[in-house]
């Protein structure tokens, strides 16, 4: 749903894309200075079926080429959220970064998610890896 008449509906850029580009919905240009985080609205809200979630990821070009990535690494939109999609962007570069209305700022991937019950137990079964982590497999 468009919450703002100027909002850009999320869209996949190619038939093979799984990510829907999220565009900024702004009244005026926003600058994110080095080391700064700003919340950027999309002017769009979505309704997901129960059992699905939307994940907000960096656009690879912004992340790799400009150092602009979601501040929380990956945003999660639950199926019961009905508010505006807002992306917290962090500037990890050494240069100010300007965002204008309509700029693509992130991508959204919609995924089926399981939500099993968590059961507390007194012991776990053993595996070959067992408690090895953080590089334990080589």
N, CA, C and O atoms as CSV, one atom per row, in Angstrom:
chain,resi,resn,atom,element,x,y,z
A,1,UNK,N,N,0.843,-1.166,0.000
A,1,UNK,CA,C,0.000,0.000,0.000
A,1,UNK,C,C,0.896,1.239,0.000
A,1,UNK,O,O,1.868,1.320,0.752
A,2,UNK,N,N,0.552,2.195,-0.852
A,2,UNK,CA,C,1.287,3.452,-0.868
A,2,UNK,C,C,0.745,4.352,0.236
A,2,UNK,O,O,-0.443,4.674,0.260
A,3,UNK,N,N,1.621,4.752,1.144
A,3,UNK,CA,C,1.259,5.662,2.219
A,3,UNK,C,C,1.460,7.111,1.802
A,3,UNK,O,O,0.966,8.034,2.449
A,4,UNK,N,N,2.188,7.293,0.718
A,4,UNK,CA,C,2.500,8.609,0.182
A,4,UNK,C,C,2.315,8.505,-1.333
A,4,UNK,O,O,2.802,7.555,-1.947
A,5,UNK,N,N,1.626,9.458,-1.936
A,5,UNK,CA,C,1.361,9.364,-3.374
A,5,UNK,C,C,2.637,9.356,-4.209
A,5,UNK,O,O,2.626,8.879,-5.344
A,6,UNK,N,N,3.745,9.880,-3.662
A,6,UNK,CA,C,5.022,9.905,-4.380
A,6,UNK,C,C,5.827,8.613,-4.217
A,6,UNK,O,O,6.858,8.442,-4.868
A,7,UNK,N,N,5.368,7.707,-3.358
A,7,UNK,CA,C,6.124,6.482,-3.061
A,7,UNK,C,C,6.289,5.629,-4.314
A,7,UNK,O,O,5.440,5.628,-5.206
A,8,UNK,N,N,7.402,4.905,-4.357
A,8,UNK,CA,C,7.694,3.983,-5.446
A,8,UNK,C,C,7.432,2.566,-4.939
A,8,UNK,O,O,8.018,2.143,-3.943
A,9,UNK,N,N,6.561,1.843,-5.616
A,9,UNK,CA,C,6.237,0.474,-5.218
A,9,UNK,C,C,7.473,-0.409,-5.407
A,9,UNK,O,O,8.123,-0.326,-6.449
A,10,UNK,N,N,7.822,-1.268,-4.410
A,10,UNK,CA,C,8.973,-2.156,-4.556
A,10,UNK,C,C,8.849,-3.010,-5.829
A,10,UNK,O,O,7.777,-3.523,-6.148
A,11,UNK,N,N,9.953,-3.146,-6.532
A,11,UNK,CA,C,9.940,-3.862,-7.805
A,11,UNK,C,C,11.234,-4.649,-7.987
A,11,UNK,O,O,12.305,-4.226,-7.551
A,12,UNK,N,N,11.113,-5.802,-8.640
A,12,UNK,CA,C,12.291,-6.575,-9.031
A,12,UNK,C,C,12.794,-6.005,-10.352
A,12,UNK,O,O,12.000,-5.713,-11.247
A,13,UNK,N,N,14.096,-5.848,-10.477
A,13,UNK,CA,C,14.662,-5.231,-11.672
A,13,UNK,C,C,14.775,-6.197,-12.853
A,13,UNK,O,O,14.759,-5.773,-14.008
A,14,UNK,N,N,14.890,-7.499,-12.560
A,14,UNK,CA,C,14.961,-8.494,-13.636
A,14,UNK,C,C,14.080,-9.677,-13.269
A,14,UNK,O,O,13.705,-9.841,-12.108
A,15,UNK,N,N,13.753,-10.494,-14.247
A,15,UNK,CA,C,12.918,-11.665,-14.009
A,15,UNK,C,C,13.560,-12.628,-13.028
A,15,UNK,O,O,12.852,-13.307,-12.284
A,16,UNK,N,N,14.880,-12.704,-13.009
A,16,UNK,CA,C,15.590,-13.614,-12.116
A,16,UNK,C,C,15.887,-13.050,-10.737
A,16,UNK,O,O,16.422,-13.761,-9.885
A,17,UNK,N,N,15.554,-11.795,-10.501
A,17,UNK,CA,C,15.827,-11.172,-9.198
A,17,UNK,C,C,14.862,-11.685,-8.137
A,17,UNK,O,O,13.666,-11.817,-8.394
A,18,UNK,N,N,15.384,-11.975,-6.941
A,18,UNK,CA,C,14.506,-12.296,-5.813
A,18,UNK,C,C,14.291,-11.081,-4.928
A,18,UNK,O,O,13.337,-11.041,-4.152
A,19,UNK,N,N,15.163,-10.094,-5.035
A,19,UNK,CA,C,15.057,-8.889,-4.228
A,19,UNK,C,C,14.220,-7.824,-4.909
A,19,UNK,O,O,14.380,-7.552,-6.098
A,20,UNK,N,N,13.317,-7.222,-4.130
A,20,UNK,CA,C,12.508,-6.097,-4.583
A,20,UNK,C,C,13.197,-4.827,-4.113
A,20,UNK,O,O,13.425,-4.659,-2.915
A,21,UNK,N,N,13.530,-3.936,-5.026
A,21,UNK,CA,C,14.204,-2.704,-4.638
A,21,UNK,C,C,13.276,-1.807,-3.830
A,21,UNK,O,O,12.117,-1.599,-4.191
A,22,UNK,N,N,13.807,-1.281,-2.730
A,22,UNK,CA,C,13.106,-0.326,-1.886
A,22,UNK,C,C,13.660,1.058,-2.217
A,22,UNK,O,O,14.871,1.278,-2.174
A,23,UNK,N,N,12.768,1.981,-2.546
A,23,UNK,CA,C,13.178,3.338,-2.912
A,23,UNK,C,C,12.857,4.310,-1.787
A,23,UNK,O,O,11.884,4.136,-1.053
A,24,UNK,N,N,13.686,5.331,-1.664
A,24,UNK,CA,C,13.482,6.381,-0.668
A,24,UNK,C,C,12.280,7.236,-1.052
A,24,UNK,O,O,12.097,7.573,-2.222
A,25,UNK,N,N,11.471,7.581,-0.070
A,25,UNK,CA,C,10.346,8.493,-0.272
A,25,UNK,C,C,10.631,9.727,0.578
A,25,UNK,O,O,10.412,9.724,1.790
A,26,UNK,N,N,11.120,10.773,-0.069
A,26,UNK,CA,C,11.622,11.945,0.648
A,26,UNK,C,C,11.014,13.236,0.129
A,26,UNK,O,O,10.692,13.358,-1.053
A,27,UNK,N,N,10.862,14.188,1.020
A,27,UNK,CA,C,10.424,15.530,0.639
A,27,UNK,C,C,11.615,16.367,0.161
A,27,UNK,O,O,11.471,17.258,-0.676
A,28,UNK,N,N,12.796,16.058,0.715
A,28,UNK,CA,C,14.017,16.782,0.333
A,28,UNK,C,C,15.213,15.847,0.482
A,28,UNK,O,O,15.128,14.819,1.153
A,29,UNK,N,N,16.297,16.205,-0.132
A,29,UNK,CA,C,17.526,15.413,-0.084
A,29,UNK,C,C,17.969,15.190,1.361
A,29,UNK,O,O,17.843,16.073,2.209
A,30,UNK,N,N,18.490,13.992,1.619
A,30,UNK,CA,C,19.021,13.651,2.940
A,30,UNK,C,C,20.491,13.309,2.772
A,30,UNK,O,O,20.859,12.581,1.850
A,31,UNK,N,N,21.333,13.827,3.654
A,31,UNK,CA,C,22.759,13.502,3.645
A,31,UNK,C,C,23.068,12.649,4.862
A,31,UNK,O,O,22.692,12.983,5.986
A,32,UNK,N,N,23.764,11.534,4.620
A,32,UNK,CA,C,24.241,10.688,5.711
A,32,UNK,C,C,25.751,10.895,5.776
A,32,UNK,O,O,26.481,10.513,4.861
A,33,UNK,N,N,26.200,11.490,6.845
A,33,UNK,CA,C,27.626,11.768,7.011
A,33,UNK,C,C,28.375,10.503,7.423
A,33,UNK,O,O,27.762,9.550,7.903
A,34,UNK,N,N,29.699,10.486,7.239
A,34,UNK,CA,C,30.492,9.322,7.645
A,34,UNK,C,C,30.230,8.949,9.101
A,34,UNK,O,O,30.236,9.815,9.976
A,35,UNK,N,N,30.001,7.671,9.361
A,35,UNK,CA,C,29.754,7.183,10.703
A,35,UNK,C,C,28.342,7.423,11.205
A,35,UNK,O,O,28.021,7.044,12.331
A,36,UNK,N,N,27.500,8.035,10.409
A,36,UNK,CA,C,26.143,8.393,10.819
A,36,UNK,C,C,25.127,7.360,10.328
A,36,UNK,O,O,25.334,6.695,9.313
A,37,UNK,N,N,24.030,7.242,11.070
A,37,UNK,CA,C,22.902,6.382,10.692
A,37,UNK,C,C,21.658,7.246,10.602
A,37,UNK,O,O,21.406,8.080,11.472
A,38,UNK,N,N,20.876,7.044,9.541
A,38,UNK,CA,C,19.607,7.762,9.395
A,38,UNK,C,C,18.528,6.790,8.948
A,38,UNK,O,O,18.786,5.854,8.191
A,39,UNK,N,N,17.304,7.032,9.435
A,39,UNK,CA,C,16.150,6.244,9.017
A,39,UNK,C,C,15.555,6.883,7.771
A,39,UNK,O,O,15.242,8.073,7.751
A,40,UNK,N,N,15.404,6.067,6.731
A,40,UNK,CA,C,14.871,6.545,5.464
A,40,UNK,C,C,13.568,5.812,5.170
A,40,UNK,O,O,13.549,4.587,5.052
A,41,UNK,N,N,12.481,6.570,5.054
A,41,UNK,CA,C,11.180,5.978,4.780
A,41,UNK,C,C,11.008,5.626,3.311
A,41,UNK,O,O,11.633,6.220,2.432
A,42,UNK,N,N,10.144,4.645,3.066
A,42,UNK,CA,C,9.836,4.223,1.700
A,42,UNK,C,C,8.471,4.724,1.243
A,42,UNK,O,O,8.189,4.746,0.045
A,43,UNK,N,N,7.623,5.126,2.186
A,43,UNK,CA,C,6.272,5.529,1.840
A,43,UNK,C,C,5.375,4.361,1.470
A,43,UNK,O,O,4.294,4.551,0.912
A,44,UNK,N,N,5.831,3.132,1.786
A,44,UNK,CA,C,5.111,1.911,1.422
A,44,UNK,C,C,4.948,1.027,2.658
A,44,UNK,O,O,5.851,0.933,3.490
A,45,UNK,N,N,3.785,0.381,2.768
A,45,UNK,CA,C,3.542,-0.643,3.792
A,45,UNK,C,C,3.094,-1.907,3.077
A,45,UNK,O,O,2.484,-1.839,2.010
A,46,UNK,N,N,3.397,-3.069,3.669
A,46,UNK,CA,C,3.019,-4.343,3.056
A,46,UNK,C,C,2.264,-5.204,4.054
A,46,UNK,O,O,2.359,-4.997,5.264
A,47,UNK,N,N,1.516,-6.167,3.543
A,47,UNK,CA,C,0.840,-7.166,4.367
A,47,UNK,C,C,1.286,-8.530,3.856
A,47,UNK,O,O,0.990,-8.905,2.721
A,48,UNK,N,N,1.995,-9.260,4.696
A,48,UNK,CA,C,2.484,-10.589,4.344
A,48,UNK,C,C,1.559,-11.648,4.917
A,48,UNK,O,O,0.977,-11.466,5.986
A,49,UNK,N,N,1.428,-12.751,4.201
A,49,UNK,CA,C,0.683,-13.886,4.735
A,49,UNK,C,C,1.405,-14.432,5.955
A,49,UNK,O,O,2.629,-14.336,6.049
A,50,UNK,N,N,0.652,-15.007,6.893
A,50,UNK,CA,C,1.255,-15.641,8.059
A,50,UNK,C,C,2.207,-16.735,7.579
A,50,UNK,O,O,1.905,-17.461,6.632
A,51,UNK,N,N,3.350,-16.842,8.238
A,51,UNK,CA,C,4.358,-17.820,7.843
A,51,UNK,C,C,5.399,-17.266,6.881
A,51,UNK,O,O,6.307,-17.983,6.460
A,52,UNK,N,N,5.266,-15.982,6.532
A,52,UNK,CA,C,6.243,-15.319,5.667
A,52,UNK,C,C,6.839,-14.137,6.410
A,52,UNK,O,O,6.221,-13.586,7.321
A,53,UNK,N,N,8.033,-13.756,6.016
A,53,UNK,CA,C,8.676,-12.547,6.534
A,53,UNK,C,C,9.423,-11.897,5.382
A,53,UNK,O,O,9.828,-12.571,4.435
A,54,UNK,N,N,9.601,-10.610,5.465
A,54,UNK,CA,C,10.404,-9.882,4.485
A,54,UNK,C,C,11.705,-9.476,5.174
A,54,UNK,O,O,11.702,-9.021,6.317
A,55,UNK,N,N,12.796,-9.647,4.468
A,55,UNK,CA,C,14.115,-9.301,4.991
A,55,UNK,C,C,14.688,-8.168,4.156
A,55,UNK,O,O,14.672,-8.218,2.926
A,56,UNK,N,N,15.194,-7.145,4.837
A,56,UNK,CA,C,15.759,-5.980,4.164
A,56,UNK,C,C,17.277,-6.106,4.169
A,56,UNK,O,O,17.916,-6.155,5.220
A,57,UNK,N,N,17.831,-6.157,2.961
A,57,UNK,CA,C,19.274,-6.316,2.775
A,57,UNK,C,C,19.854,-5.094,2.062
A,57,UNK,O,O,19.129,-4.297,1.466
A,58,UNK,N,N,21.162,-4.972,2.140
A,58,UNK,CA,C,21.862,-3.920,1.400
A,58,UNK,C,C,21.743,-4.169,-0.099
A,58,UNK,O,O,21.649,-5.313,-0.543
A,59,UNK,N,N,21.746,-3.117,-0.851
A,59,UNK,CA,C,21.928,-3.234,-2.300
A,59,UNK,C,C,23.438,-3.382,-2.488
A,59,UNK,O,O,24.212,-2.598,-1.938
A,60,UNK,N,N,23.848,-4.362,-3.247
A,60,UNK,CA,C,25.283,-4.670,-3.335
A,60,UNK,C,C,26.103,-3.481,-3.813
A,60,UNK,O,O,27.199,-3.254,-3.300
A,61,UNK,N,N,25.607,-2.719,-4.776
A,61,UNK,CA,C,26.355,-1.562,-5.273
A,61,UNK,C,C,26.547,-0.500,-4.216
A,61,UNK,O,O,27.624,0.089,-4.120
A,62,UNK,N,N,25.513,-0.239,-3.410
A,62,UNK,CA,C,25.649,0.760,-2.346
A,62,UNK,C,C,26.598,0.273,-1.260
A,62,UNK,O,O,27.421,1.037,-0.756
A,63,UNK,N,N,26.479,-0.993,-0.904
A,63,UNK,CA,C,27.324,-1.524,0.158
A,63,UNK,C,C,28.790,-1.597,-0.232
A,63,UNK,O,O,29.660,-1.129,0.501
A,64,UNK,N,N,29.054,-2.179,-1.372
A,64,UNK,CA,C,30.444,-2.400,-1.796
A,64,UNK,C,C,31.085,-1.131,-2.341
A,64,UNK,O,O,32.233,-0.829,-2.015
A,65,UNK,N,N,30.365,-0.394,-3.156
A,65,UNK,CA,C,30.957,0.781,-3.803
A,65,UNK,C,C,30.886,2.057,-2.982
A,65,UNK,O,O,31.734,2.937,-3.127
A,66,UNK,N,N,29.876,2.166,-2.117
A,66,UNK,CA,C,29.665,3.422,-1.384
A,66,UNK,C,C,29.743,3.287,0.132
A,66,UNK,O,O,29.797,4.302,0.827
A,67,UNK,N,N,29.750,2.069,0.669
A,67,UNK,CA,C,29.801,1.885,2.118
A,67,UNK,C,C,28.497,2.209,2.814
A,67,UNK,O,O,28.495,2.527,4.003
A,68,UNK,N,N,27.379,2.136,2.093
A,68,UNK,CA,C,26.060,2.450,2.644
A,68,UNK,C,C,25.284,1.146,2.804
A,68,UNK,O,O,24.939,0.497,1.817
A,69,UNK,N,N,25.010,0.769,4.052
A,69,UNK,CA,C,24.355,-0.516,4.342
A,69,UNK,C,C,23.315,-0.345,5.446
A,69,UNK,O,O,23.378,0.609,6.221
A,70,UNK,N,N,22.348,-1.280,5.516
A,70,UNK,CA,C,21.413,-1.219,6.641
A,70,UNK,C,C,22.159,-1.271,7.969
A,70,UNK,O,O,23.052,-2.099,8.152
A,71,UNK,N,N,21.797,-0.398,8.884
A,71,UNK,CA,C,22.497,-0.273,10.164
A,71,UNK,C,C,22.391,-1.533,11.005
A,71,UNK,O,O,23.306,-1.847,11.766
A,72,UNK,N,N,21.289,-2.259,10.877
A,72,UNK,CA,C,21.110,-3.480,11.658
A,72,UNK,C,C,21.478,-4.719,10.850
A,72,UNK,O,O,21.065,-5.827,11.192
A,73,UNK,N,N,22.240,-4.544,9.801
A,73,UNK,CA,C,22.709,-5.605,8.888
A,73,UNK,C,C,21.565,-6.170,8.068
A,73,UNK,O,O,21.589,-6.072,6.841
A,74,UNK,N,N,20.571,-6.756,8.704
A,74,UNK,CA,C,19.395,-7.268,8.000
A,74,UNK,C,C,18.165,-6.852,8.799
A,74,UNK,O,O,18.064,-7.133,9.993
A,75,UNK,N,N,17.243,-6.187,8.135
A,75,UNK,CA,C,15.987,-5.827,8.773
A,75,UNK,C,C,14.972,-6.937,8.588
A,75,UNK,O,O,14.993,-7.636,7.575
A,76,UNK,N,N,14.081,-7.108,9.560
A,76,UNK,CA,C,13.052,-8.141,9.494
A,76,UNK,C,C,11.684,-7.479,9.563
A,76,UNK,O,O,11.407,-6.694,10.470
A,77,UNK,N,N,10.836,-7.802,8.601
A,77,UNK,CA,C,9.446,-7.344,8.618
A,77,UNK,C,C,8.585,-8.575,8.848
A,77,UNK,O,O,8.512,-9.457,7.992
A,78,UNK,N,N,7.933,-8.636,10.002
A,78,UNK,CA,C,7.089,-9.770,10.362
A,78,UNK,C,C,5.737,-9.682,9.666
A,78,UNK,O,O,5.330,-8.616,9.203
A,79,UNK,N,N,5.046,-10.821,9.598
A,79,UNK,CA,C,3.764,-10.872,8.888
A,79,UNK,C,C,2.677,-10.037,9.557
A,79,UNK,O,O,1.687,-9.697,8.909
A,80,UNK,N,N,2.832,-9.701,10.820
A,80,UNK,CA,C,1.798,-8.907,11.494
A,80,UNK,C,C,2.117,-7.414,11.549
A,80,UNK,O,O,1.376,-6.658,12.178
A,81,UNK,N,N,3.204,-6.969,10.905
A,81,UNK,CA,C,3.558,-5.543,10.874
A,81,UNK,C,C,2.842,-4.869,9.713
A,81,UNK,O,O,2.843,-5.384,8.595
A,82,UNK,N,N,2.242,-3.736,9.972
A,82,UNK,CA,C,1.515,-3.013,8.935
A,82,UNK,C,C,2.006,-1.582,8.738
A,82,UNK,O,O,1.374,-0.808,8.019
A,83,UNK,N,N,3.105,-1.228,9.355
A,83,UNK,CA,C,3.616,0.130,9.229
A,83,UNK,C,C,4.494,0.313,8.003
A,83,UNK,O,O,4.723,-0.607,7.218
A,84,UNK,N,N,4.969,1.532,7.875
A,84,UNK,CA,C,5.833,1.899,6.753
A,84,UNK,C,C,7.142,1.104,6.796
A,84,UNK,O,O,7.699,0.865,7.868
A,85,UNK,N,N,7.619,0.703,5.632
A,85,UNK,CA,C,8.952,0.106,5.535
A,85,UNK,C,C,9.944,1.258,5.663
A,85,UNK,O,O,9.979,2.167,4.833
A,86,UNK,N,N,10.747,1.197,6.724
A,86,UNK,CA,C,11.770,2.212,6.985
A,86,UNK,C,C,13.110,1.505,7.065
A,86,UNK,O,O,13.247,0.490,7.749
A,87,UNK,N,N,14.092,2.041,6.367
A,87,UNK,CA,C,15.414,1.431,6.350
A,87,UNK,C,C,16.388,2.338,7.103
A,87,UNK,O,O,16.561,3.504,6.751
A,88,UNK,N,N,17.017,1.793,8.136
A,88,UNK,CA,C,18.074,2.506,8.839
A,88,UNK,C,C,19.366,2.304,8.061
A,88,UNK,O,O,19.885,1.190,7.999
A,89,UNK,N,N,19.884,3.365,7.471
A,89,UNK,CA,C,21.113,3.257,6.675
A,89,UNK,C,C,22.290,3.855,7.429
A,89,UNK,O,O,22.181,4.914,8.048
A,90,UNK,N,N,23.410,3.159,7.364
A,90,UNK,CA,C,24.643,3.605,8.018
A,90,UNK,C,C,25.691,3.876,6.953
A,90,UNK,O,O,25.833,3.120,5.992
A,91,UNK,N,N,26.420,4.963,7.136
A,91,UNK,CA,C,27.490,5.341,6.213
A,91,UNK,C,C,28.824,4.913,6.807
A,91,UNK,O,O,29.324,5.536,7.743
A,92,UNK,N,N,29.398,3.841,6.256
A,92,UNK,CA,C,30.703,3.347,6.700
A,92,UNK,C,C,31.843,3.935,5.873
A,92,UNK,O,O,33.005,3.584,6.080
A,93,UNK,N,N,31.523,4.818,4.949
A,93,UNK,CA,C,32.567,5.412,4.109
A,93,UNK,C,C,33.170,6.629,4.805
A,93,UNK,O,O,32.815,6.951,5.939
A,94,UNK,N,N,34.080,7.294,4.115
A,94,UNK,CA,C,34.701,8.505,4.642
A,94,UNK,C,C,34.125,9.761,3.995
A,94,UNK,O,O,34.600,10.869,4.242
A,95,UNK,N,N,33.087,9.577,3.154
A,95,UNK,CA,C,32.480,10.689,2.431
A,95,UNK,C,C,30.994,10.804,2.765
A,95,UNK,O,O,30.340,9.784,2.980
A,96,UNK,N,N,30.445,12.016,2.814
A,96,UNK,CA,C,28.998,12.170,2.971
A,96,UNK,C,C,28.285,11.507,1.787
A,96,UNK,O,O,28.806,11.489,0.671
A,97,UNK,N,N,27.103,10.970,2.038
A,97,UNK,CA,C,26.337,10.311,0.982
A,97,UNK,C,C,24.957,10.945,0.919
A,97,UNK,O,O,24.264,11.040,1.932
A,98,UNK,N,N,24.558,11.378,-0.272
A,98,UNK,CA,C,23.281,12.054,-0.464
A,98,UNK,C,C,22.242,11.083,-1.024
A,98,UNK,O,O,22.523,10.300,-1.932
A,99,UNK,N,N,21.033,11.154,-0.457
A,99,UNK,CA,C,19.916,10.338,-0.926
A,99,UNK,C,C,18.800,11.273,-1.358
A,99,UNK,O,O,18.432,12.197,-0.633
A,100,UNK,N,N,18.270,11.025,-2.539
A,100,UNK,CA,C,17.164,11.804,-3.081
A,100,UNK,C,C,15.922,10.933,-3.207
A,100,UNK,O,O,16.004,9.705,-3.181
A,101,UNK,N,N,14.777,11.581,-3.342
A,101,UNK,CA,C,13.532,10.852,-3.530
A,101,UNK,C,C,13.671,9.900,-4.725
A,101,UNK,O,O,14.162,10.282,-5.788
A,102,UNK,N,N,13.232,8.662,-4.528
A,102,UNK,CA,C,13.254,7.672,-5.602
A,102,UNK,C,C,14.528,6.862,-5.702
A,102,UNK,O,O,14.568,5.871,-6.431
A,103,UNK,N,N,15.586,7.263,-4.978
A,103,UNK,CA,C,16.830,6.480,-4.999
A,103,UNK,C,C,16.573,5.105,-4.390
A,103,UNK,O,O,15.897,4.989,-3.368
A,104,UNK,N,N,17.109,4.081,-5.012
A,104,UNK,CA,C,16.988,2.724,-4.476
A,104,UNK,C,C,17.987,2.568,-3.333
A,104,UNK,O,O,19.191,2.739,-3.525
A,105,UNK,N,N,17.482,2.241,-2.142
A,105,UNK,CA,C,18.318,2.266,-0.937
A,105,UNK,C,C,18.547,0.898,-0.303
A,105,UNK,O,O,19.454,0.745,0.515
A,106,UNK,N,N,17.750,-0.086,-0.663
A,106,UNK,CA,C,17.869,-1.422,-0.072
A,106,UNK,C,C,17.090,-2.391,-0.953
A,106,UNK,O,O,16.442,-1.989,-1.919
A,107,UNK,N,N,17.165,-3.668,-0.605
A,107,UNK,CA,C,16.343,-4.648,-1.300
A,107,UNK,C,C,15.638,-5.535,-0.290
A,107,UNK,O,O,16.161,-5.829,0.785
A,108,UNK,N,N,14.433,-5.953,-0.667
A,108,UNK,CA,C,13.584,-6.756,0.202
A,108,UNK,C,C,13.414,-8.137,-0.416
A,108,UNK,O,O,13.055,-8.273,-1.586
A,109,UNK,N,N,13.680,-9.166,0.399
A,109,UNK,CA,C,13.487,-10.550,-0.024
A,109,UNK,C,C,12.409,-11.148,0.876
A,109,UNK,O,O,12.516,-11.095,2.102
A,110,UNK,N,N,11.379,-11.715,0.267
A,110,UNK,CA,C,10.273,-12.322,1.014
A,110,UNK,C,C,10.501,-13.826,1.068
A,110,UNK,O,O,10.733,-14.472,0.046
A,111,UNK,N,N,10.430,-14.372,2.287
A,111,UNK,CA,C,10.780,-15.772,2.508
A,111,UNK,C,C,9.747,-16.456,3.392
A,111,UNK,O,O,9.212,-15.857,4.324
A,112,UNK,N,N,9.474,-17.727,3.083
A,112,UNK,CA,C,8.630,-18.551,3.959
A,112,UNK,C,C,9.471,-18.892,5.176
A,112,UNK,O,O,10.632,-19.279,5.044
A,113,UNK,N,N,8.888,-18.751,6.363
A,113,UNK,CA,C,9.619,-18.971,7.607
A,113,UNK,C,C,8.866,-19.945,8.504
A,113,UNK,O,O,7.645,-19.863,8.639
A,114,UNK,N,N,9.591,-20.851,9.105
A,114,UNK,CA,C,9.028,-21.771,10.091
A,114,UNK,C,C,9.171,-21.150,11.472
A,114,UNK,O,O,10.142,-20.441,11.735
A,115,UNK,N,N,8.225,-21.405,12.344
A,115,UNK,CA,C,8.289,-20.904,13.718
A,115,UNK,C,C,7.980,-22.052,14.679
A,115,UNK,O,O,6.925,-22.070,15.314
A,116,UNK,N,N,8.910,-23.015,14.782
A,116,UNK,CA,C,8.669,-24.170,15.662
A,116,UNK,C,C,8.686,-23.757,17.129
A,116,UNK,O,O,9.275,-22.742,17.503
A,117,UNK,N,N,8.032,-24.563,17.940
A,117,UNK,CA,C,8.071,-24.339,19.380
A,117,UNK,C,C,9.475,-24.659,19.887
A,117,UNK,O,O,10.102,-25.613,19.427
A,118,UNK,N,N,9.960,-23.873,20.820
A,118,UNK,CA,C,11.261,-24.136,21.431
A,118,UNK,C,C,11.020,-24.945,22.696
A,118,UNK,O,O,10.214,-24.576,23.551
A,119,UNK,N,N,11.741,-26.060,22.793
A,119,UNK,CA,C,11.599,-26.950,23.941
A,119,UNK,C,C,12.899,-26.969,24.716
A,119,UNK,O,O,13.964,-27.199,24.144
A,120,UNK,N,N,12.820,-26.731,26.006
A,120,UNK,CA,C,13.990,-26.776,26.867
A,120,UNK,C,C,14.322,-28.244,27.167
A,120,UNK,O,O,13.439,-29.035,27.498
A,121,UNK,N,N,15.604,-28.592,27.047
A,121,UNK,CA,C,16.015,-29.959,27.353
A,121,UNK,C,C,17.241,-29.923,28.261
A,121,UNK,O,O,17.855,-28.871,28.443
A,122,UNK,N,N,17.591,-31.065,28.824
A,122,UNK,CA,C,18.733,-31.153,29.745
A,122,UNK,C,C,20.021,-31.570,29.055
A,122,UNK,O,O,21.104,-31.386,29.610
A,123,UNK,N,N,19.923,-32.130,27.853
A,123,UNK,CA,C,21.115,-32.578,27.126
A,123,UNK,C,C,20.834,-32.526,25.637
A,123,UNK,O,O,19.688,-32.650,25.206
A,124,UNK,N,N,21.887,-32.340,24.856
A,124,UNK,CA,C,21.790,-32.340,23.399
A,124,UNK,C,C,22.482,-33.572,22.852
A,124,UNK,O,O,23.431,-34.083,23.447
A,125,UNK,N,N,21.997,-34.048,21.705
A,125,UNK,CA,C,22.672,-35.184,21.078
A,125,UNK,C,C,24.048,-34.736,20.587
A,125,UNK,O,O,24.251,-33.559,20.287
A,126,UNK,N,N,24.982,-35.663,20.507
A,126,UNK,CA,C,26.331,-35.340,20.056
A,126,UNK,C,C,26.439,-35.476,18.550
A,126,UNK,O,O,25.768,-36.307,17.937
A,127,UNK,N,N,27.304,-34.637,17.955
A,127,UNK,CA,C,27.586,-34.700,16.520
A,127,UNK,C,C,29.090,-34.740,16.328
A,127,UNK,O,O,29.844,-34.583,17.288
A,128,UNK,N,N,29.534,-34.950,15.092
A,128,UNK,CA,C,30.972,-34.953,14.810
A,128,UNK,C,C,31.559,-33.585,15.158
A,128,UNK,O,O,32.639,-33.503,15.745
A,129,UNK,N,N,30.861,-32.527,14.803
A,129,UNK,CA,C,31.343,-31.170,15.091
A,129,UNK,C,C,31.175,-30.832,16.572
A,129,UNK,O,O,32.039,-30.185,17.164
A,130,UNK,N,N,30.101,-31.254,17.150
A,130,UNK,CA,C,29.755,-31.021,18.544
A,130,UNK,C,C,29.805,-29.537,18.895
A,130,UNK,O,O,29.023,-28.781,18.318
A,131,UNK,N,N,30.648,-29.072,19.782
A,131,UNK,CA,C,30.671,-27.663,20.198
A,131,UNK,C,C,31.674,-26.815,19.411
A,131,UNK,O,O,31.853,-25.635,19.714
A,132,UNK,N,N,32.323,-27.396,18.413
A,132,UNK,CA,C,33.302,-26.650,17.621
A,132,UNK,C,C,32.627,-25.553,16.816
A,132,UNK,O,O,31.634,-25.799,16.131
A,133,UNK,N,N,33.157,-24.361,16.899
A,133,UNK,CA,C,32.618,-23.219,16.167
A,133,UNK,C,C,33.726,-22.252,15.786
A,133,UNK,O,O,34.893,-22.486,16.099
A,134,UNK,N,N,33.372,-21.188,15.124
A,134,UNK,CA,C,34.314,-20.126,14.779
A,134,UNK,C,C,35.604,-20.663,14.157
A,134,UNK,O,O,36.696,-20.488,14.699
A,135,UNK,N,N,35.450,-21.318,13.012
A,135,UNK,CA,C,36.622,-21.795,12.290
A,135,UNK,C,C,37.032,-23.208,12.633
A,135,UNK,O,O,38.079,-23.664,12.174
A,136,UNK,N,N,36.258,-23.909,13.412
A,136,UNK,CA,C,36.651,-25.252,13.840
A,136,UNK,C,C,36.679,-26.277,12.711
A,136,UNK,O,O,37.284,-27.340,12.847
A,137,UNK,N,N,36.022,-25.956,11.594
A,137,UNK,CA,C,36.000,-26.918,10.477
A,137,UNK,C,C,37.067,-26.591,9.432
A,137,UNK,O,O,37.097,-27.204,8.365
A,138,UNK,N,N,37.923,-25.649,9.728
A,138,UNK,CA,C,39.026,-25.382,8.811
A,138,UNK,C,C,39.108,-24.037,8.292
A,138,UNK,O,O,40.010,-23.729,7.513
